[in-house]
Amino acid sequence: MTAETGQDPPDAGTYPRPNRAEPIEFADLREPVVRQVGQLMAAAAMTAPKSGGQLLAAGAPTFLETTLVHDRATLAGLAAWMRARGAERREAIWFRDADAAQALDGVLFVGLVNPYPPGYDCGACGYATCTEFLHATKQLRTESAALEFTGPTCTLRGVDLGVAVGSAARTAALHCVDSRCQTRIAVAARKLDLIRADLAVALSLSLTHKAITFDRRMPDIDYDLLDLPATATLPLGVPGAARAGGARNKQQPRTPTARRTRPRPPSTTDPMRHDG
C-alpha cells in the first residue's frame, strides 16, 4: 500500500509488454548507408559552384562525372590493377592503397570529362586566351593517352574539380561516413574503363568502428620477384631510385630532357679571383 494513494501497486505482470525491439545490426547498415551517402555526395559534387556556370545554364554539356562503386568484385579488380601499376612504378604506396581498396565499402569517383575552358581568357594556363590554349596543347593531350591522366587540363577546371571533391567530402563527414581523397584508385578506374574522366579523384567510403585508412604501414616489396601483368601505362620506375623510404620512386621521362648547367659563381675566398 502506498502512502500517497492508500492502494497496493499493481503486479508487474499486469503491465502490457510489447515484443522486444530488434537491435540494428552493424553489418546490415553498411551497404545501404554507404550507397545512400554516396549518392548524396554525388549530388553535392554536381551542384558545387563551377567556373562559367552560365554556360551550363545555357545548355552546354556537363564536364563533371560522378560514379559510385560498392561491389566487392569491382573493388578487387581495381586493387589488382593498382598492384600491377605499383610494380611498374616500383612504389610501395600503390600496394598499400590496393590493400585498402579491397577493404572499402565503396568509392565515389569525381572527374572531368572533356573539360572545355569557361572562356575567361584568364591566362592561368600560360596562354593568353582559352582558344590559344586548346590549339597549342591539342597534340599533347592526344599523346598523353598512355599516361595515368590526360592533359593538360584547364586550370580553372582543375579548381572546379577540387571544389566538387571538397563538397562531396563534406557531405560524407556530415553523415559520419569515413572518406579520404585518393588519386591512385582513380587512375585504376580510368585505365580499366570504369570511368570516362580525363582527370579524376576517388573518395573512399568506409563505415567501420575504426577508419581503415589510418595506421597503414608501407609494405616491403621486392619488385624483381614480382610477376604481374603490364598496365600499358607510363611512366615506369627507375630501378634503384627509391624515395621516401620506398613509398615513391624516381620515374623515367617519356622524352629525355637536357639538363642545363649553370655557370659556377665565383668564390669570395678564391685566391685567384680579382675584382675590378
C-alpha positions as a printed NumPy array, in Angstrom:
array([[  0.   ,   0.   ,   0.   ],
       [  1.412,   3.419,  -0.915],
       [  1.192,   6.431,   1.336],
       [  0.003,   8.664,  -1.495],
       [ -2.957,   6.569,  -2.717],
       [ -3.58 ,   4.118,   0.075],
       [ -3.688,   1.366,  -2.544],
       [ -1.5  ,  -1.583,  -3.378],
       [  0.639,  -1.194,  -6.584],
       [ -0.4  ,  -3.412,  -9.483],
       [  1.529,  -6.563, -10.088],
       [  4.377,  -6.293, -12.571],
       [  2.757,  -8.941, -14.709],
       [ -0.262,  -6.734, -15.395],
       [  1.75 ,  -4.175, -17.454],
       [  1.445,  -4.629, -21.192],
       [  4.729,  -5.929, -22.592],
       [  5.389,  -5.245, -26.287],
       [  7.62 ,  -7.512, -28.282],
       [ 11.304,  -6.833, -27.795],
       [ 12.684,  -4.489, -30.49 ],
       [ 15.431,  -5.979, -32.61 ],
       [ 18.77 ,  -4.097, -32.485],
       [ 20.167,  -2.649, -35.684],
       [ 22.933,  -4.95 , -36.823],
       [ 26.019,  -3.045, -37.887],
       [ 26.59 ,  -5.353, -40.841],
       [ 23.113,  -4.558, -42.148],
       [ 23.811,  -0.827, -42.027],
       [ 26.948,  -0.676, -44.12 ],
       [ 25.815,  -1.246, -47.688],
       [ 22.576,   0.808, -47.705],
       [ 24.117,   3.7  , -45.77 ],
       [ 27.224,   3.864, -47.958],
       [ 25.071,   3.731, -51.093],
       [ 22.741,   6.489, -49.895],
       [ 25.539,   8.742, -48.625],
       [ 27.498,   8.135, -51.827],
       [ 24.523,   9.375, -53.838],
       [ 24.246,  12.458, -51.628],
       [ 27.972,  13.084, -52.134],
       [ 27.483,  12.84 , -55.901],
       [ 24.686,  15.403, -55.662],
       [ 26.937,  17.72 , -53.647],
       [ 29.673,  17.419, -56.268],
       [ 27.322,  18.05 , -59.185],
       [ 25.772,  21.147, -57.581],
       [ 29.071,  22.656, -56.386],
       [ 29.975,  26.081, -57.866],
       [ 31.763,  25.96 , -61.233],
       [ 33.6  ,  28.418, -63.425],
       [ 31.405,  29.653, -66.256],
       [ 28.243,  28.283, -64.76 ],
       [ 26.242,  30.399, -67.188],
       [ 27.418,  28.083, -69.97 ],
       [ 25.783,  25.123, -68.248],
       [ 22.638,  27.162, -67.658],
       [ 22.554,  27.878, -71.397],
       [ 22.674,  24.172, -72.231],
       [ 26.389,  23.437, -72.544],
       [ 27.262,  19.779, -71.784],
       [ 28.369,  19.   , -68.26 ],
       [ 32.045,  18.259, -67.783],
       [ 31.732,  16.681, -64.338],
       [ 31.218,  12.936, -63.924],
       [ 30.347,  11.026, -60.754],
       [ 30.448,   7.226, -60.469],
       [ 29.696,   5.179, -57.35 ],
       [ 31.184,   1.69 , -56.948],
       [ 30.464,  -0.591, -53.995],
       [ 30.573,  -4.218, -55.157],
       [ 33.451,  -6.359, -53.922],
       [ 34.378,  -7.826, -57.29 ],
       [ 34.985,  -4.398, -58.828],
       [ 36.968,  -3.197, -55.821],
       [ 39.13 ,  -6.331, -56.033],
       [ 39.757,  -5.68 , -59.735],
       [ 40.834,  -2.119, -59.004],
       [ 43.187,  -3.364, -56.29 ],
       [ 44.761,  -5.904, -58.656],
       [ 45.469,  -3.22 , -61.269],
       [ 46.957,  -0.941, -58.606],
       [ 49.408,  -3.656, -57.537],
       [ 50.482,  -4.174, -61.149],
       [ 50.957,  -0.434, -61.547],
       [ 52.906,  -0.246, -58.301],
       [ 55.261,  -2.909, -59.615],
       [ 55.858,  -0.866, -62.77 ],
       [ 56.484,   2.322, -60.846],
       [ 58.407,   0.448, -58.136],
       [ 56.421,   2.279, -55.475],
       [ 55.137,   0.613, -52.319],
       [ 52.396,   3.201, -51.82 ],
       [ 50.386,   1.595, -54.644],
       [ 50.401,  -1.737, -52.807],
       [ 49.349,  -0.055, -49.567],
       [ 46.426,   1.671, -51.268],
       [ 45.479,  -1.539, -53.08 ],
       [ 45.08 ,  -3.337, -49.75 ],
       [ 42.851,  -0.517, -48.523],
       [ 40.767,  -0.565, -51.72 ],
       [ 39.749,  -4.162, -51.105],
       [ 38.593,  -3.325, -47.581],
       [ 36.46 ,  -0.314, -48.537],
       [ 32.674,  -0.285, -48.517],
       [ 32.573,   1.876, -51.63 ],
       [ 34.271,   4.52 , -53.762],
       [ 32.857,   7.659, -55.347],
       [ 34.776,   8.85 , -58.393],
       [ 34.503,  12.531, -59.286],
       [ 36.155,  13.506, -62.551],
       [ 36.376,  15.849, -65.513],
       [ 35.161,  14.624, -68.916],
       [ 36.271,  16.772, -71.877],
       [ 36.709,  19.783, -69.579],
       [ 36.368,  22.698, -72.004],
       [ 37.58 ,  26.055, -70.632],
       [ 34.986,  28.542, -69.354],
       [ 36.125,  31.22 , -71.802],
       [ 37.536,  33.585, -69.177],
       [ 40.887,  34.059, -71.013],
       [ 42.471,  34.296, -67.552],
       [ 45.996,  33.226, -68.525],
       [ 46.407,  30.789, -65.626],
       [ 47.411,  28.062, -68.118],
       [ 50.197,  30.224, -69.519],
       [ 48.321,  31.189, -72.686],
       [ 46.605,  34.493, -73.356],
       [ 43.267,  33.009, -74.411],
       [ 41.358,  29.778, -73.939],
       [ 41.362,  29.221, -77.703],
       [ 45.144,  29.562, -77.818],
       [ 45.468,  27.019, -75.014],
       [ 43.256,  24.474, -76.781],
       [ 45.107,  24.758, -80.091],
       [ 48.597,  24.772, -78.571],
       [ 48.003,  21.703, -76.384],
       [ 45.85 ,  19.591, -78.697],
       [ 48.692,  17.3  , -79.772],
       [ 49.967,  16.966, -76.209],
       [ 46.542,  15.847, -74.999],
       [ 46.47 ,  13.209, -77.732],
       [ 49.936,  11.964, -76.779],
       [ 49.002,  11.765, -73.088],
       [ 46.684,   8.799, -73.658],
       [ 49.37 ,   6.446, -72.345],
       [ 49.757,   8.441, -69.127],
       [ 47.769,   7.994, -65.938],
       [ 45.65 ,  11.081, -66.625],
       [ 45.007,  13.063, -69.802],
       [ 46.31 ,  16.615, -70.015],
       [ 46.984,  19.446, -69.969],
       [ 43.704,  20.485, -68.362],
       [ 42.293,  23.974, -67.994],
       [ 43.487,  25.348, -64.65 ],
       [ 40.053,  26.637, -63.691],
       [ 38.514,  23.242, -64.411],
       [ 41.04 ,  21.744, -62.016],
       [ 39.814,  24.243, -59.421],
       [ 36.225,  23.226, -60.188],
       [ 37.146,  19.599, -59.602],
       [ 38.686,  20.469, -56.246],
       [ 35.581,  22.372, -55.161],
       [ 33.347,  19.46 , -56.188],
       [ 35.509,  16.937, -54.328],
       [ 35.522,  19.146, -51.232],
       [ 31.732,  19.413, -51.316],
       [ 31.433,  15.628, -51.597],
       [ 33.9  ,  15.035, -48.752],
       [ 31.998,  17.449, -46.511],
       [ 28.784,  15.562, -47.203],
       [ 30.433,  12.301, -46.145],
       [ 31.646,  13.915, -42.918],
       [ 28.171,  15.269, -42.121],
       [ 26.806,  11.72 , -42.34 ],
       [ 29.624,  10.127, -40.308],
       [ 30.991,   8.028, -43.173],
       [ 34.771,   7.985, -43.303],
       [ 36.095,   9.335, -46.594],
       [ 39.575,  10.032, -47.97 ],
       [ 40.555,  11.676, -51.262],
       [ 42.766,   9.423, -53.378],
       [ 44.188,   9.527, -56.899],
       [ 45.77 ,   6.089, -57.417],
       [ 42.483,   4.195, -57.326],
       [ 41.083,   6.818, -59.713],
       [ 43.905,   6.011, -62.143],
       [ 42.946,   2.335, -61.949],
       [ 39.311,   3.174, -62.673],
       [ 40.336,   5.201, -65.745],
       [ 42.595,   2.524, -67.164],
       [ 40.004,  -0.203, -66.615],
       [ 37.356,   1.916, -68.39 ],
       [ 35.257,   2.081, -65.256],
       [ 35.043,   5.864, -65.637],
       [ 35.403,   8.17 , -68.645],
       [ 37.075,  11.086, -66.884],
       [ 40.308,  12.622, -68.161],
       [ 41.221,  13.647, -64.61 ],
       [ 39.559,  12.245, -61.502],
       [ 39.715,  11.976, -57.733],
       [ 38.384,   9.   , -55.782],
       [ 36.674,   9.414, -52.429],
       [ 36.977,   6.187, -50.471],
       [ 33.964,   5.298, -48.306],
       [ 34.008,   3.097, -45.24 ],
       [ 31.588,   2.588, -42.38 ],
       [ 33.649,   0.859, -39.713],
       [ 34.296,   1.116, -35.988],
       [ 37.807,   2.367, -36.787],
       [ 38.8  ,   4.101, -40.015],
       [ 40.668,   1.61 , -42.177],
       [ 42.652,   4.368, -43.893],
       [ 44.549,   5.164, -40.683],
       [ 47.634,   3.376, -39.329],
       [ 48.512,   1.843, -42.685],
       [ 52.099,   0.688, -42.81 ],
       [ 54.08 ,   0.804, -46.015],
       [ 54.711,  -2.798, -47.195],
       [ 58.135,  -4.117, -48.105],
       [ 58.076,  -5.129, -51.776],
       [ 60.759,  -6.942, -53.775],
       [ 59.843,  -5.728, -57.256],
       [ 62.297,  -8.004, -59.032],
       [ 60.435, -11.072, -57.746],
       [ 57.   ,  -9.923, -58.9  ],
       [ 55.322, -11.381, -61.969],
       [ 52.352,  -9.099, -62.611],
       [ 50.734,  -8.15 , -65.937],
       [ 51.689,  -4.894, -67.623],
       [ 49.247,  -1.983, -67.482],
       [ 50.342,  -0.206, -70.705],
       [ 50.738,   2.976, -68.68 ],
       [ 53.593,   5.461, -68.349],
       [ 55.826,   6.426, -66.649],
       [ 57.917,   3.491, -65.454],
       [ 60.096,   3.435, -62.38 ],
       [ 63.883,   3.728, -62.43 ],
       [ 65.447,   0.671, -60.751],
       [ 67.358,   1.531, -57.609],
       [ 65.943,   5.055, -57.333],
       [ 63.614,   4.699, -54.34 ],
       [ 62.474,   7.768, -52.471],
       [ 60.69 ,   8.416, -49.187],
       [ 61.644,   5.06 , -47.733],
       [ 60.409,   3.144, -50.775],
       [ 56.953,   4.719, -50.838],
       [ 57.88 ,   6.537, -54.018],
       [ 60.435,   6.098, -56.779],
       [ 62.012,   8.23 , -59.493],
       [ 60.228,   7.772, -62.82 ],
       [ 61.599,   7.586, -66.352],
       [ 60.644,  10.575, -68.529],
       [ 58.981,   9.751, -71.816],
       [ 61.124,  12.373, -73.568],
       [ 64.622,  12.829, -72.091],
       [ 65.283,  16.4  , -71.096],
       [ 68.691,  18.046, -71.389],
       [ 70.   ,  19.159, -68.045],
       [ 71.111,  22.759, -68.079],
       [ 74.376,  23.582, -66.393],
       [ 74.588,  26.889, -64.633],
       [ 77.862,  28.786, -64.535],
       [ 79.558,  28.411, -61.207],
       [ 79.574,  31.705, -59.306],
       [ 82.986,  32.984, -58.316],
       [ 84.028,  32.152, -54.785],
       [ 84.704,  35.02 , -52.446],
       [ 87.576,  33.014, -50.927],
       [ 89.184,  32.116, -54.283],
       [ 92.795,  33.402, -54.178],
       [ 92.79 ,  33.635, -57.994],
       [ 89.783,  35.932, -58.036],
       [ 90.474,  39.531, -58.959],
       [ 87.998,  42.367, -58.542],
       [ 87.933,  45.487, -60.608]])
